[in-house]
Amino acid sequence: MAFRVLCTGDIHIGRRASKVKNTYRSAEVWSSIVELAIAEQVDLLAISGDVVDAASKSYEALGPLESGLRRLNEARIETVAVSGNHTMLKRPSGSTIVHS
């Protein structure tokens, strides 16, 4: 029996591409990754950091991230992630949230 793994990283949900034309928003890329994992019926989605970008400094990335993780969970796809050097969000109070 094979164990299927999909690995991704550096999605940077919340960051906007400023110099590249005709690009997908990072939230759309995340959604496509989730769709691929479900369609391919992988056993594990491994995320090697920088899913959410610290430059966004808002909660705009949390909605798409949470939605994707919920869909993966419903499809019974295990998801593991490690923090990257950009994987932080600041709360309005100034405390830091790190997703790992």
Secondary structure, 3 states (H helix, E strand, C coil): CCCCEEEECCCCECCCCCCCCCCCCHHHHHHHHHHHHHHCCCCEEEECCCCECHHHCCCCCHHHHHHHHHHHHHCCCEEEECCCCCCEEECCCCCEEECC
